[in-house]
Amino acid sequence: MTQTQTIYTPDKFQNAEQMWFWFLYSKSVRNDVGGQHTGRSSGHRVCELVDVETLITKLYLAGKLTLEHLGVMKEFGDKRRAPHQYIWRENRAAAKWAEAMKIINEAATKKGWIE
């Protein structure tokens, strides 16, 4: 008797924003489940949490992402939404968010993580 083996095709992200929200959510879930750091996430994504973290770090160290970009990404990532350009107090954050997502999108697309 032969046993069938399921082959999973990893899911790519639609864009950098989706990848960023997935990263933050997955990281928070992992931390809530006991703080075990394995670097692996649940699901079948084309990359792991540690891969996204490494990509963001490399972009920062290369000077492509700034502390301001990272601050906006963290602030609105925690809110689980992007800043809105038409809300006056979020206007500057929306511009920084768009810059950061463009930079991340280009780098992640080159890695094959984004469709």
N, CA, C and O atoms as a GROMACS GRO file, in nm:
protein
  460
    1MET      N    1   0.084  -0.116   0.000
    1MET     CA    2   0.000   0.000   0.000
    1MET      C    3   0.090   0.124   0.000
    1MET      O    4   0.184   0.134   0.078
    2THR      N    5   0.059   0.216  -0.088
    2THR     CA    6   0.138   0.339  -0.093
    2THR      C    7   0.070   0.449  -0.013
    2THR      O    8  -0.053   0.457  -0.005
    3GLN      N    9   0.152   0.531   0.044
    3GLN     CA   10   0.101   0.641   0.124
    3GLN      C   11   0.116   0.770   0.044
    3GLN      O   12   0.222   0.798  -0.010
    4THR      N   13   0.008   0.846   0.037
    4THR     CA   14   0.017   0.972  -0.036
    4THR      C   15   0.080   1.078   0.053
    4THR      O   16   0.058   1.081   0.174
    5GLN      N   17   0.157   1.161  -0.009
    5GLN     CA   18   0.225   1.265   0.065
    5GLN      C   19   0.172   1.400   0.017
    5GLN      O   20   0.167   1.426  -0.104
    6THR      N   21   0.132   1.485   0.110
    6THR     CA   22   0.081   1.616   0.076
    6THR      C   23   0.198   1.711   0.053
    6THR      O   24   0.289   1.721   0.136
    7ILE      N   25   0.194   1.780  -0.059
    7ILE     CA   26   0.297   1.877  -0.090
    7ILE      C   27   0.233   2.016  -0.078
    7ILE      O   28   0.134   2.046  -0.145
    8TYR      N   29   0.291   2.098   0.007
    8TYR     CA   30   0.238   2.233   0.027
    8TYR      C   31   0.315   2.332  -0.061
    8TYR      O   32   0.438   2.330  -0.068
    9THR      N   33   0.239   2.417  -0.126
    9THR     CA   34   0.299   2.526  -0.200
    9THR      C   35   0.296   2.647  -0.108
    9THR      O   36   0.189   2.689  -0.064
   10PRO      N   37   0.412   2.703  -0.079
   10PRO     CA   38   0.411   2.817   0.012
   10PRO      C   39   0.338   2.936  -0.047
   10PRO      O   40   0.348   2.964  -0.167
   11ASP      N   41   0.265   3.007   0.039
   11ASP     CA   42   0.190   3.124  -0.004
   11ASP      C   43   0.281   3.246  -0.010
   11ASP      O   44   0.353   3.277   0.086
   12LYS      N   45   0.278   3.315  -0.123
   12LYS     CA   46   0.349   3.441  -0.136
   12LYS      C   47   0.260   3.553  -0.084
   12LYS      O   48   0.138   3.537  -0.074
   13PHE      N   49   0.320   3.664  -0.052
   13PHE     CA   50   0.245   3.780  -0.005
   13PHE      C   51   0.201   3.862  -0.125
   13PHE      O   52   0.263   3.858  -0.231
   14GLN      N   53   0.093   3.938  -0.108
   14GLN     CA   54   0.045   4.025  -0.215
   14GLN      C   55   0.129   4.152  -0.224
   14GLN      O   56   0.148   4.207  -0.332
   15ASN      N   57   0.179   4.198  -0.109
   15ASN     CA   58   0.259   4.321  -0.106
   15ASN      C   59   0.334   4.329   0.028
   15ASN      O   60   0.316   4.245   0.116
   16ALA      N   61   0.418   4.430   0.040
   16ALA     CA   62   0.499   4.446   0.161
   16ALA      C   63   0.413   4.472   0.284
   16ALA      O   64   0.446   4.427   0.394
   17GLU      N   65   0.305   4.543   0.267
   17GLU     CA   66   0.217   4.572   0.380
   17GLU      C   67   0.159   4.443   0.438
   17GLU      O   68   0.156   4.426   0.560
   18GLN      N   69   0.113   4.354   0.352
   18GLN     CA   70   0.060   4.227   0.399
   18GLN      C   71   0.168   4.148   0.471
   18GLN      O   72   0.142   4.088   0.575
   19MET      N   73   0.289   4.149   0.417
   19MET     CA   74   0.399   4.077   0.479
   19MET      C   75   0.432   4.136   0.616
   19MET      O   76   0.455   4.061   0.711
   20TRP      N   77   0.433   4.268   0.626
   20TRP     CA   78   0.465   4.334   0.753
   20TRP      C   79   0.360   4.302   0.859
   20TRP      O   80   0.395   4.269   0.972
   21PHE      N   81   0.233   4.309   0.825
   21PHE     CA   82   0.128   4.278   0.923
   21PHE      C   83   0.132   4.130   0.962
   21PHE      O   84   0.111   4.096   1.079
   22TRP      N   85   0.159   4.041   0.866
   22TRP     CA   86   0.174   3.898   0.896
   22TRP      C   87   0.290   3.877   0.994
   22TRP      O   88   0.277   3.802   1.091
   23PHE      N   89   0.401   3.944   0.968
   23PHE     CA   90   0.520   3.932   1.054
   23PHE      C   91   0.488   3.974   1.197
   23PHE      O   92   0.516   3.901   1.291
   24LEU      N   93   0.428   4.092   1.213
   24LEU     CA   94   0.398   4.141   1.348
   24LEU      C   95   0.297   4.052   1.420
   24LEU      O   96   0.312   4.021   1.538
   25TYR      N   97   0.193   4.011   1.348
   25TYR     CA   98   0.091   3.925   1.408
   25TYR      C   99   0.152   3.790   1.448
   25TYR      O  100   0.130   3.743   1.560
   26SER      N  101   0.226   3.729   1.359
   26SER     CA  102   0.286   3.598   1.387
   26SER      C  103   0.385   3.606   1.503
   26SER      O  104   0.392   3.516   1.587
   27LYS      N  105   0.459   3.715   1.507
   27LYS     CA  106   0.555   3.734   1.615
   27LYS      C  107   0.484   3.750   1.749
   27LYS      O  108   0.528   3.695   1.849
   28SER      N  109   0.373   3.824   1.751
   28SER     CA  110   0.300   3.843   1.876
   28SER      C  111   0.235   3.713   1.922
   28SER      O  112   0.231   3.684   2.042
   29VAL      N  113   0.185   3.634   1.829
   29VAL     CA  114   0.127   3.504   1.864
   29VAL      C  115   0.234   3.413   1.922
   29VAL      O  116   0.213   3.347   2.024
   30ARG      N  117   0.349   3.409   1.857
   30ARG     CA  118   0.459   3.326   1.906
   30ARG      C  119   0.499   3.368   2.047
   30ARG      O  120   0.522   3.283   2.133
   31ASN      N  121   0.507   3.498   2.071
   31ASN     CA  122   0.546   3.547   2.203
   31ASN      C  123   0.440   3.518   2.308
   31ASN      O  124   0.474   3.493   2.424
   32ASP      N  125   0.313   3.520   2.271
   32ASP     CA  126   0.204   3.493   2.364
   32ASP      C  127   0.194   3.345   2.400
   32ASP      O  128   0.137   3.311   2.504
   33VAL      N  129   0.248   3.259   2.317
   33VAL     CA  130   0.237   3.115   2.339
   33VAL      C  131   0.351   3.062   2.424
   33VAL      O  132   0.373   2.940   2.428
   34GLY      N  133   0.421   3.145   2.490
   34GLY     CA  134   0.524   3.096   2.579
   34GLY      C  135   0.661   3.152   2.553
   34GLY      O  136   0.757   3.117   2.621
   35GLY      N  137   0.670   3.239   2.456
   35GLY     CA  138   0.796   3.304   2.431
   35GLY      C  139   0.904   3.216   2.371
   35GLY      O  140   1.021   3.252   2.372
   36GLN      N  141   0.866   3.100   2.319
   36GLN     CA  142   0.965   3.012   2.259
   36GLN      C  143   1.010   3.072   2.127
   36GLN      O  144   0.928   3.099   2.039
   37HIS      N  145   1.140   3.093   2.114
   37HIS     CA  146   1.194   3.152   1.992
   37HIS      C  147   1.254   3.042   1.905
   37HIS      O  148   1.366   2.996   1.927
   38THR      N  149   1.176   3.004   1.805
   38THR     CA  150   1.227   2.903   1.713
   38THR      C  151   1.262   2.964   1.578
   38THR      O  152   1.331   2.903   1.497
   39GLY      N  153   1.212   3.087   1.555
   39GLY     CA  154   1.235   3.149   1.425
   39GLY      C  155   1.141   3.098   1.318
   39GLY      O  156   1.149   3.140   1.203
   40ARG      N  157   1.053   3.008   1.354
   40ARG     CA  158   0.959   2.951   1.258
   40ARG      C  159   0.818   2.995   1.291
   40ARG      O  160   0.785   3.018   1.408
   41SER      N  161   0.737   3.007   1.191
   41SER     CA  162   0.600   3.050   1.210
   41SER      C  163   0.506   2.938   1.169
   41SER      O  164   0.547   2.841   1.105
   42SER      N  165   0.380   2.954   1.206
   42SER     CA  166   0.281   2.856   1.161
   42SER      C  167   0.238   2.892   1.020
   42SER      O  168   0.259   3.004   0.974
   43GLY      N  169   0.179   2.798   0.952
   43GLY     CA  170   0.135   2.824   0.816
   43GLY      C  171   0.243   2.787   0.717
   43GLY      O  172   0.350   2.740   0.753
   44HIS      N  173   0.213   2.810   0.594
   44HIS     CA  174   0.305   2.773   0.487
   44HIS      C  175   0.336   2.895   0.403
   44HIS      O  176   0.289   2.908   0.290
   45ARG      N  177   0.412   2.984   0.458
   45ARG     CA  178   0.455   3.104   0.387
   45ARG      C  179   0.586   3.077   0.317
   45ARG      O  180   0.658   2.982   0.350
   46VAL      N  181   0.616   3.161   0.222
   46VAL     CA  182   0.736   3.146   0.140
   46VAL      C  183   0.862   3.180   0.219
   46VAL      O  184   0.973   3.149   0.176
   47CYS      N  185   0.845   3.243   0.334
   47CYS     CA  186   0.959   3.278   0.420
   47CYS      C  187   0.918   3.259   0.566
   47CYS      O  188   0.801   3.237   0.597
   48GLU      N  189   1.014   3.268   0.653
   48GLU     CA  190   0.990   3.255   0.797
   48GLU      C  191   1.003   3.390   0.864
   48GLU      O  192   1.050   3.487   0.804
   49LEU      N  193   0.960   3.397   0.989
   49LEU     CA  194   0.969   3.522   1.064
   49LEU      C  195   1.111   3.576   1.067
   49LEU      O  196   1.134   3.695   1.048
   50VAL      N  197   1.206   3.488   1.091
   50VAL     CA  198   1.345   3.530   1.099
   50VAL      C  199   1.394   3.588   0.965
   50VAL      O  200   1.480   3.676   0.964
   51ASP      N  201   1.340   3.540   0.855
   51ASP     CA  202   1.377   3.592   0.724
   51ASP      C  203   1.332   3.738   0.707
   51ASP      O  204   1.407   3.822   0.657
   52VAL      N  205   1.209   3.766   0.750
   52VAL     CA  206   1.157   3.903   0.740
   52VAL      C  207   1.236   3.994   0.833
   52VAL      O  208   1.273   4.106   0.795
   53GLU      N  209   1.261   3.948   0.954
   53GLU     CA  210   1.338   4.026   1.050
   53GLU      C  211   1.478   4.058   0.995
   53GLU      O  212   1.527   4.170   1.008
   54THR      N  213   1.540   3.960   0.934
   54THR     CA  214   1.673   3.979   0.874
   54THR      C  215   1.668   4.078   0.759
   54THR      O  216   1.755   4.164   0.747
   55LEU      N  217   1.566   4.068   0.674
   55LEU     CA  218   1.552   4.160   0.562
   55LEU      C  219   1.538   4.304   0.611
   55LEU      O  220   1.605   4.393   0.560
   56ILE      N  221   1.452   4.326   0.710
   56ILE     CA  222   1.430   4.461   0.764
   56ILE      C  223   1.560   4.513   0.824
   56ILE      O  224   1.596   4.629   0.802
   57THR      N  225   1.631   4.429   0.899
   57THR     CA  226   1.758   4.470   0.960
   57THR      C  227   1.860   4.508   0.854
   57THR      O  228   1.929   4.609   0.868
   58LYS      N  229   1.872   4.427   0.750
   58LYS     CA  230   1.968   4.457   0.643
   58LYS      C  231   1.934   4.587   0.571
   58LYS      O  232   2.024   4.665   0.537
   59LEU      N  233   1.805   4.612   0.548
   59LEU     CA  234   1.764   4.736   0.484
   59LEU      C  235   1.797   4.857   0.572
   59LEU      O  236   1.837   4.962   0.522
   60TYR      N  237   1.781   4.841   0.702
   60TYR     CA  238   1.816   4.948   0.796
   60TYR      C  239   1.967   4.971   0.798
   60TYR      O  240   2.013   5.085   0.789
   61LEU      N  241   2.043   4.864   0.810
   61LEU     CA  242   2.189   4.877   0.816
   61LEU      C  243   2.248   4.932   0.686
   61LEU      O  244   2.353   4.996   0.687
   62ALA      N  245   2.179   4.907   0.575
   62ALA     CA  246   2.224   4.960   0.446
   62ALA      C  247   2.183   5.106   0.427
   62ALA      O  248   2.220   5.169   0.327
   63GLY      N  249   2.107   5.159   0.522
   63GLY     CA  250   2.065   5.299   0.513
   63GLY      C  251   1.942   5.322   0.427
   63GLY      O  252   1.907   5.436   0.398
   64LYS      N  253   1.877   5.215   0.387
   64LYS     CA  254   1.758   5.229   0.303
   64LYS      C  255   1.633   5.258   0.387
   64LYS      O  256   1.546   5.334   0.345
   65LEU      N  257   1.626   5.198   0.505
   65LEU     CA  258   1.520   5.229   0.602
   65LEU      C  259   1.582   5.310   0.714
   65LEU      O  260   1.694   5.283   0.757
   66THR      N  261   1.508   5.410   0.762
   66THR     CA  262   1.556   5.495   0.871
   66THR      C  263   1.485   5.459   1.001
   66THR      O  264   1.389   5.382   1.001
   67LEU      N  265   1.533   5.516   1.110
   67LEU     CA  266   1.464   5.497   1.238
   67LEU      C  267   1.322   5.552   1.231
   67LEU      O  268   1.231   5.498   1.294
   68GLU      N  269   1.304   5.660   1.155
   68GLU     CA  270   1.169   5.715   1.140
   68GLU      C  271   1.078   5.616   1.068
   68GLU      O  272   0.963   5.597   1.108
   69HIS      N  273   1.128   5.553   0.961
   69HIS     CA  274   1.050   5.450   0.893
   69HIS      C  275   1.011   5.340   0.991
   69HIS      O  276   0.895   5.301   1.000
   70LEU      N  277   1.112   5.289   1.065
   70LEU     CA  278   1.086   5.179   1.158
   70LEU      C  279   0.988   5.219   1.267
   70LEU      O  280   0.904   5.139   1.307
   71GLY      N  281   0.997   5.343   1.315
   71GLY     CA  282   0.904   5.391   1.417
   71GLY      C  283   0.761   5.393   1.368
   71GLY      O  284   0.670   5.352   1.439
   72VAL      N  285   0.741   5.442   1.245
   72VAL     CA  286   0.607   5.446   1.186
   72VAL      C  287   0.556   5.303   1.163
   72VAL      O  288   0.439   5.273   1.188
   73MET      N  289   0.644   5.218   1.114
   73MET     CA  290   0.605   5.079   1.089
   73MET      C  291   0.561   5.011   1.218
   73MET      O  292   0.463   4.937   1.219
   74LYS      N  293   0.633   5.035   1.326
   74LYS     CA  294   0.600   4.975   1.456
   74LYS      C  295   0.470   5.033   1.511
   74LYS      O  296   0.381   4.960   1.553
   75GLU      N  297   0.461   5.168   1.510
   75GLU     CA  298   0.342   5.234   1.566
   75GLU      C  299   0.214   5.187   1.498
   75GLU      O  300   0.118   5.148   1.565
   76PHE      N  301   0.214   5.190   1.365
   76PHE     CA  302   0.091   5.153   1.294
   76PHE      C  303   0.076   5.003   1.279
   76PHE      O  304  -0.035   4.953   1.261
   77GLY      N  305   0.186   4.931   1.286
   77GLY     CA  306   0.177   4.785   1.290
   77GLY      C  307   0.106   4.740   1.417
   77GLY      O  308   0.025   4.647   1.414
   78ASP      N  309   0.138   4.806   1.528
   78ASP     CA  310   0.069   4.775   1.654
   78ASP      C  311  -0.079   4.809   1.648
   78ASP      O  312  -0.161   4.744   1.713
   79LYS      N  313  -0.114   4.911   1.569
   79LYS     CA  314  -0.255   4.950   1.551
   79LYS      C  315  -0.323   4.861   1.447
   79LYS      O  316  -0.445   4.866   1.430
   80ARG      N  317  -0.244   4.778   1.379
   80ARG     CA  318  -0.292   4.687   1.275
   80ARG      C  319  -0.359   4.759   1.158
   80ARG      O  320  -0.458   4.713   1.102
   81ARG      N  321  -0.300   4.873   1.125
   81ARG     CA  322  -0.349   4.949   1.009
   81ARG      C  323  -0.241   5.043   0.961
   81ARG      O  324  -0.149   5.078   1.036
   82ALA      N  325  -0.252   5.084   0.837
   82ALA     CA  326  -0.159   5.182   0.780
   82ALA      C  327  -0.206   5.322   0.818
   82ALA      O  328  -0.325   5.343   0.837
   83PRO      N  329  -0.113   5.417   0.830
   83PRO     CA  330  -0.156   5.554   0.854
   83PRO      C  331  -0.231   5.607   0.732
   83PRO      O  332  -0.206   5.564   0.619
   84HIS      N  333  -0.320   5.699   0.756
   84HIS     CA  334  -0.405   5.751   0.648
   84HIS      C  335  -0.357   5.889   0.606
   84HIS      O  336  -0.344   5.979   0.690
   85GLN      N  337  -0.331   5.906   0.478
   85GLN     CA  338  -0.278   6.033   0.428
   85GLN      C  339  -0.375   6.149   0.442
   85GLN      O  340  -0.332   6.265   0.444
   86TYR      N  341  -0.504   6.122   0.453
   86TYR     CA  342  -0.603   6.229   0.462
   86TYR      C  343  -0.639   6.266   0.605
   86TYR      O  344  -0.722   6.354   0.627
   87ILE      N  345  -0.580   6.201   0.701
   87ILE     CA  346  -0.594   6.241   0.841
   87ILE      C  347  -0.474   6.330   0.871
   87ILE      O  348  -0.360   6.285   0.865
   88TRP      N  349  -0.499   6.455   0.903
   88TRP     CA  350  -0.393   6.555   0.912
   88TRP      C  351  -0.277   6.510   1.001
   88TRP      O  352  -0.162   6.521   0.960
   89ARG      N  353  -0.304   6.460   1.119
   89ARG     CA  354  -0.196   6.423   1.211
   89ARG      C  355  -0.123   6.296   1.168
   89ARG      O  356  -0.018   6.264   1.224
   90GLU      N  357  -0.176   6.223   1.070
   90GLU     CA  358  -0.111   6.102   1.019
   90GLU      C  359  -0.047   6.123   0.882
   90GLU      O  360   0.011   6.030   0.826
   91ASN      N  361  -0.056   6.244   0.829
   91ASN     CA  362  -0.009   6.271   0.694
   91ASN      C  363   0.138   6.239   0.676
   91ASN      O  364   0.174   6.170   0.581
   92ARG      N  365   0.225   6.288   0.765
   92ARG     CA  366   0.369   6.262   0.753
   92ARG      C  367   0.398   6.113   0.771
   92ARG      O  368   0.480   6.056   0.700
   93ALA      N  369   0.330   6.051   0.867
   93ALA     CA  370   0.348   5.907   0.889
   93ALA      C  371   0.308   5.827   0.766
   93ALA      O  372   0.372   5.727   0.733
   94ALA      N  373   0.202   5.871   0.699
   94ALA     CA  374   0.157   5.801   0.578
   94ALA      C  375   0.263   5.807   0.468
   94ALA      O  376   0.284   5.710   0.395
   95ALA      N  377   0.330   5.922   0.457
   95ALA     CA  378   0.436   5.935   0.357
   95ALA      C  379   0.554   5.844   0.391
   95ALA      O  380   0.610   5.779   0.303
   96LYS      N  381   0.593   5.839   0.519
   96LYS     CA  382   0.703   5.753   0.562
   96LYS      C  383   0.666   5.606   0.546
   96LYS      O  384   0.748   5.524   0.505
   97TRP      N  385   0.542   5.572   0.577
   97TRP     CA  386   0.492   5.435   0.560
   97TRP      C  387   0.503   5.394   0.413
   97TRP      O  388   0.554   5.286   0.382
   98ALA      N  389   0.456   5.480   0.324
   98ALA     CA  390   0.460   5.449   0.180
   98ALA      C  391   0.604   5.430   0.132
   98ALA      O  392   0.631   5.338   0.055
   99GLU      N  393   0.695   5.516   0.178
   99GLU     CA  394   0.837   5.501   0.142
   99GLU      C  395   0.890   5.366   0.189
   99GLU      O  396   0.954   5.293   0.113
  100ALA      N  397   0.863   5.334   0.315
  100ALA     CA  398   0.914   5.209   0.374
  100ALA      C  399   0.857   5.088   0.302
  100ALA      O  400   0.931   4.994   0.271
  101MET      N  401   0.728   5.089   0.275
  101MET     CA  402   0.665   4.975   0.208
  101MET      C  403   0.720   4.957   0.066
  101MET      O  404   0.733   4.844   0.019
  102LYS      N  405   0.751   5.068  -0.002
  102LYS     CA  406   0.808   5.058  -0.137
  102LYS      C  407   0.946   4.993  -0.131
  102LYS      O  408   0.978   4.906  -0.213
  103ILE      N  409   1.028   5.034  -0.034
  103ILE     CA  410   1.162   4.978  -0.018
  103ILE      C  411   1.155   4.829   0.015
  103ILE      O  412   1.227   4.748  -0.044
  104ILE      N  413   1.068   4.794   0.108
  104ILE     CA  414   1.054   4.654   0.150
  104ILE      C  415   0.996   4.572   0.036
  104ILE      O  416   1.039   4.459   0.012
  105ASN      N  417   0.898   4.627  -0.036
  105ASN     CA  418   0.835   4.556  -0.148
  105ASN      C  419   0.939   4.518  -0.254
  105ASN      O  420   0.939   4.406  -0.304
  106GLU      N  421   1.026   4.613  -0.287
  106GLU     CA  422   1.129   4.586  -0.388
  106GLU      C  423   1.223   4.476  -0.342
  106GLU      O  424   1.255   4.386  -0.420
  107ALA      N  425   1.267   4.483  -0.217
  107ALA     CA  426   1.361   4.383  -0.164
  107ALA      C  427   1.295   4.245  -0.152
  107ALA      O  428   1.356   4.144  -0.186
  108ALA      N  429   1.172   4.241  -0.104
  108ALA     CA  430   1.103   4.112  -0.087
  108ALA      C  431   1.064   4.051  -0.221
  108ALA      O  432   1.061   3.929  -0.236
  109THR      N  433   1.034   4.134  -0.319
  109THR     CA  434   1.002   4.084  -0.453
  109THR      C  435   1.125   4.018  -0.514
  109THR      O  436   1.114   3.913  -0.578
  110LYS      N  437   1.241   4.078  -0.495
  110LYS     CA  438   1.366   4.019  -0.546
  110LYS      C  439   1.392   3.882  -0.483
  110LYS      O  440   1.452   3.795  -0.546
  111LYS      N  441   1.347   3.863  -0.360
  111LYS     CA  442   1.365   3.735  -0.291
  111LYS      C  443   1.256   3.634  -0.330
  111LYS      O  444   1.266   3.516  -0.295
  112GLY      N  445   1.155   3.679  -0.401
  112GLY     CA  446   1.048   3.589  -0.444
  112GLY      C  447   0.939   3.571  -0.340
  112GLY      O  448   0.862   3.476  -0.348
  113TRP      N  449   0.930   3.661  -0.245
  113TRP     CA  450   0.831   3.650  -0.139
  113TRP      C  451   0.699   3.717  -0.173
  113TRP      O  452   0.596   3.689  -0.112
  114ILE      N  453   0.702   3.807  -0.271
  114ILE     CA  454   0.583   3.883  -0.309
  114ILE      C  455   0.549   3.852  -0.454
  114ILE      O  456   0.638   3.844  -0.539
  115GLU      N  457   0.420   3.834  -0.480
  115GLU     CA  458   0.375   3.802  -0.616
  115GLU      C  459   0.404   3.913  -0.712
  115GLU      O  460   0.372   3.902  -0.831
   0.00000   0.00000   0.00000
